[in-house]
Amino acid sequence: MSEHSYDAIIIGAGVIGGAVALELADRGYKTLTVDKAATAGAGSTINSCAIVRFSYSSIEGINLSWEGMHYWKDWANYIGSDDELGLIDYHMTGQLVLQQHGDATHAARVKMLWDELGIPHEVWDTDTIKARCPYIDPSLFGPPTRPDNEAFWKDPAGAIERGYFTPDAGYVSDPQLSCHNLQRGAEARGATFWFNAEVVSIDQDDHRISGVTLADGRAPRAPIVVNVAGPHSYLINQMAGVYDSMNIKTKALRHEVHHVPAPDGVDFDAHGITVADDDLGIYFRPEVGNHILIGSGDPVCDPREFVDPEDYDTSLYAEQYEAQVLRANRRLPGIGMPHHKKGIVDLYDVSDDWIPIYDRTDLDGFYVAIGTSGNQYKNAGSAGQMMADLIIAVEGGHDHDGDPLVVEGRYSGADLDIGFFSRNREINPNSSMSVHG
Ligand SMILES: Cc1cc2nc3c(=O)[nH]c(=O)nc-3n(C[C@H](O)[C@H](O)[C@H](O)COP(=O)(O)OP(=O)(O)OC[C@H]3O[C@@H](n4cnc5c(N)ncnc54)[C@H](O)[C@@H]3O)c2cc1C
C-alpha cells in the first residue's frame, strides 16, 4: 500500500461523515476523510439546530431516530477518546408535538406510530400544557399563513387540545464540536483527516471506484468512496457519473433559523422545552443565554428557494424573519420584534421526499449518505452504523439491491431497515414532505 492508499475515502467531515469514519475505522478500515473546509463540522452541520426528536412520519424514520438518541446519551463511551476541546452536552429537555384539530395531521400519525413502536411519551391536554409550560399560549391559530395575509391576524379558533411529549428528546448545544469529537474518536481508531482538501474528480477504473482527485493535485487511492458532502452531494454524484442512475435526487434548499431573547420573566434556559408546532408552521428550542431558536416547519405558504450551494444569499430575509418571529410571538407572547435581527442562513440537502438516501450506487465501491433534508443531525450515530454495516456486507458480496439489508441498532435493538432509504425507491407518499421527514 502506498502512502496515499486507503481502504475507504469519506468525502465530508460533517456529523454524518464523521460518524461513518468512526464506524469504519472501528471495524479496522484504514480511512481517509477529505473536506474542503478548514475544520470538521464547518458545512451545514455548524448551523444545525441539532434537535433530537422522534417525530417522523414512518416506522423506519422513528426507529432510526430512537436508536440515534442513545448515541447522544452515551456520547463519551461512543467517542471513546479525549478531545482537547471537550465533549458536547446533550440537553434532554423533552419535545412537545402540538396536535392541531383532526386526525389527518402529522402529529396524529406520529402518535399512532409511537404507540405501535412503544416510544415513551405522555399525552398532555390543554391544562397540562399550560401547567408544564406556562409561557405557552395554547390557542389554535392555524393553518399557517404569512403576515401579509389577513388570515394571519384573525382571532384564535379555540385551543390546542393535545400535545405529545417525549421526555428523551432534546438538543445538542454545539453541533460543530460534535464533529470534532467524532474526528478525534475516529483518529484514535486510526483514521486520517485532510482539511482544505476539495474533491474535484471521482476516479474509476473498469466500472469500479479507484480514488479521488483533489483541487491541489493530490490523488489518494481507495476501492471505496462515500459521498457525505451534505448540500454538495448532487455535485459529487455528478462527478461520479451516478446522478442520472438514481431515482431519488438531492438538491440544496436555503433555510433560515432565527435567534430571539426569551420573553421577559421567562427562564427558558431552565424551563424551556423543544416544541414542534404545525399549527403555526414553526419549531423552537432553548438556546444558551436564555435565547430561543425558531426554525421553520416548512408550511406550504412559505416560499422554497433551491439554490446553487456555491452561490446563494447568506443574509437574513426581512420578510422571513418577520414571519417566523411573529408566528413565535403567538405561541410565546412577549418575544416582541427584536431590533437586531439575529439568525443564520444555511442549506438543507433535500431529497425528493425529504427522506435521506443511505445506499450503495450503481458504481461499484461508491456509496452515498445524503439527502439528509434538514432532519438527520440526530441520526448521525445510527446512520454511521448502517453505512458501515452496508459497506461491509456489499463488499463481502451481498446483493443489497435484491435483498435489502436490515441491521439491529446496537443500543435499542430496533430494526434499521436500510432498504427504506434506497436511492431507487419511489417517492414515499407517507412522507411529511417537510423537515419532519
Ligand atoms: C439550519 C439547519 C437546521 C437544522 N436543524 C436540525 C435539527 O434540529 N435536527 C436534526 O436532526 N437535523 C437538523 N438539520 C440537519 C442536519 O444538520 C444535517 O442533516 C447534518 O448536519 C448533515 O450532516 P452531513 O455530515 O451530511 O453534511 P455537512 O455537515 O454539510 O458536511 C458536508 C461536508 O462536505 C464537505 N464538502 C462538500 N463538497 C466537498 C468537496 N467537493 N470536497 C471536499 N469536501 C466537500 C463540506 O465542506 C462539509 O463539511 C439542520 C440543518 C440546517 C441547515
The ligand as an SDF file (V2000), in Angstrom:
LIG
                    3D

 53 58  0  0  0  0  0  0  0  0999 V2000
  -30.4550   25.3880    9.5720 C   0  0  0  0  0  0  0  0  0  0  0  0
  -30.4450   23.9020    9.8170 C   0  0  0  0  0  0  0  0  0  0  0  0
  -31.0980   23.3930   10.9440 C   0  0  0  0  0  0  0  0  0  0  0  0
  -31.1200   22.0050   11.1640 C   0  0  0  0  0  0  0  0  0  0  0  0
  -31.6970   21.5070   12.2930 N   0  0  0  0  0  0  0  0  0  0  0  0
  -31.6620   20.1780   12.5430 C   0  0  0  0  0  0  0  0  0  0  0  0
  -32.1960   19.6610   13.7510 C   0  0  0  0  0  0  0  0  0  0  0  0
  -32.6750   20.4070   14.6080 O   0  0  0  0  0  0  0  0  0  0  0  0
  -32.1360   18.3080   13.9630 N   0  0  0  0  0  0  0  0  0  0  0  0
  -31.6180   17.4600   13.0260 C   0  0  0  0  0  0  0  0  0  0  0  0
  -31.6200   16.2430   13.2680 O   0  0  0  0  0  0  0  0  0  0  0  0
  -31.0870   17.9280   11.8770 N   0  0  0  0  0  0  0  0  0  0  0  0
  -31.0890   19.2470   11.6200 C   0  0  0  0  0  0  0  0  0  0  0  0
  -30.5380   19.7530   10.4750 N   0  0  0  0  0  0  0  0  0  0  0  0
  -29.9660   18.8090    9.5160 C   0  0  0  0  0  0  0  0  0  0  0  0
  -28.5850   18.3780    9.9110 C   0  0  0  0  0  0  0  0  0  0  0  0
  -27.8550   19.4490   10.4400 O   0  0  0  0  0  0  0  0  0  0  0  0
  -27.8980   17.7580    8.7010 C   0  0  0  0  0  0  0  0  0  0  0  0
  -28.7020   16.6750    8.2460 O   0  0  0  0  0  0  0  0  0  0  0  0
  -26.4980   17.2650    9.0170 C   0  0  0  0  0  0  0  0  0  0  0  0
  -25.7610   18.2360    9.7040 O   0  0  0  0  0  0  0  0  0  0  0  0
  -25.8150   16.8750    7.7330 C   0  0  0  0  0  0  0  0  0  0  0  0
  -24.5010   16.4520    8.0410 O   0  0  0  0  0  0  0  0  0  0  0  0
  -23.5610   15.9660    6.8770 P   0  0  0  0  0  0  0  0  0  0  0  0
  -22.3290   15.4470    7.5100 O   0  0  0  0  0  0  0  0  0  0  0  0
  -24.2920   15.0500    5.9750 O   0  0  0  0  0  0  0  0  0  0  0  0
  -23.3090   17.2840    5.9770 O   0  0  0  0  0  0  0  0  0  0  0  0
  -22.4540   18.6090    6.2100 P   0  0  0  0  0  0  0  0  0  0  0  0
  -22.3500   19.0000    7.6330 O   0  0  0  0  0  0  0  0  0  0  0  0
  -22.9870   19.6220    5.2740 O   0  0  0  0  0  0  0  0  0  0  0  0
  -20.9970   18.1770    5.7590 O   0  0  0  0  0  0  0  0  0  0  0  0
  -20.6450   18.0090    4.3960 C   0  0  0  0  0  0  0  0  0  0  0  0
  -19.1870   18.3500    4.2720 C   0  0  0  0  0  0  0  0  0  0  0  0
  -18.7700   18.0470    2.9520 O   0  0  0  0  0  0  0  0  0  0  0  0
  -17.8010   18.9820    2.5930 C   0  0  0  0  0  0  0  0  0  0  0  0
  -17.7100   19.0180    1.1250 N   0  0  0  0  0  0  0  0  0  0  0  0
  -18.6740   19.4020    0.2380 C   0  0  0  0  0  0  0  0  0  0  0  0
  -18.2040   19.3110   -1.0230 N   0  0  0  0  0  0  0  0  0  0  0  0
  -16.9270   18.8730   -0.9270 C   0  0  0  0  0  0  0  0  0  0  0  0
  -15.9070   18.5970   -1.8870 C   0  0  0  0  0  0  0  0  0  0  0  0
  -16.1040   18.7590   -3.2120 N   0  0  0  0  0  0  0  0  0  0  0  0
  -14.7130   18.1680   -1.4370 N   0  0  0  0  0  0  0  0  0  0  0  0
  -14.4910   18.0050   -0.1200 C   0  0  0  0  0  0  0  0  0  0  0  0
  -15.4040   18.2710    0.8410 N   0  0  0  0  0  0  0  0  0  0  0  0
  -16.6150   18.6860    0.4270 C   0  0  0  0  0  0  0  0  0  0  0  0
  -18.2770   20.2940    3.2030 C   0  0  0  0  0  0  0  0  0  0  0  0
  -17.2080   21.1930    3.3890 O   0  0  0  0  0  0  0  0  0  0  0  0
  -18.8920   19.8290    4.5000 C   0  0  0  0  0  0  0  0  0  0  0  0
  -18.0480   19.9660    5.6070 O   0  0  0  0  0  0  0  0  0  0  0  0
  -30.4880   21.1270   10.2370 C   0  0  0  0  0  0  0  0  0  0  0  0
  -29.8160   21.6580    9.1280 C   0  0  0  0  0  0  0  0  0  0  0  0
  -29.7870   23.0270    8.9220 C   0  0  0  0  0  0  0  0  0  0  0  0
  -29.0390   23.5680    7.7260 C   0  0  0  0  0  0  0  0  0  0  0  0
  1  2  1  0
  2  3  1  0
  2 52  2  0
  3  4  2  0
  4  5  1  0
  4 50  1  0
  5  6  2  0
  6  7  1  0
  6 13  1  0
  7  8  2  0
  7  9  1  0
  9 10  1  0
 10 11  2  0
 10 12  1  0
 12 13  2  0
 13 14  1  0
 14 15  1  0
 14 50  1  0
 15 16  1  0
 16 17  1  0
 16 18  1  0
 18 19  1  0
 18 20  1  0
 20 21  1  0
 20 22  1  0
 22 23  1  0
 23 24  1  0
 24 25  2  0
 24 26  1  0
 24 27  1  0
 27 28  1  0
 28 29  2  0
 28 30  1  0
 28 31  1  0
 31 32  1  0
 32 33  1  0
 33 34  1  0
 33 48  1  0
 34 35  1  0
 35 36  1  0
 35 46  1  0
 36 37  1  0
 36 45  1  0
 37 38  2  0
 38 39  1  0
 39 40  1  0
 39 45  2  0
 40 41  1  0
 40 42  2  0
 42 43  1  0
 43 44  2  0
 44 45  1  0
 46 47  1  0
 46 48  1  0
 48 49  1  0
 50 51  2  0
 51 52  1  0
 52 53  1  0
M  END
$$$$
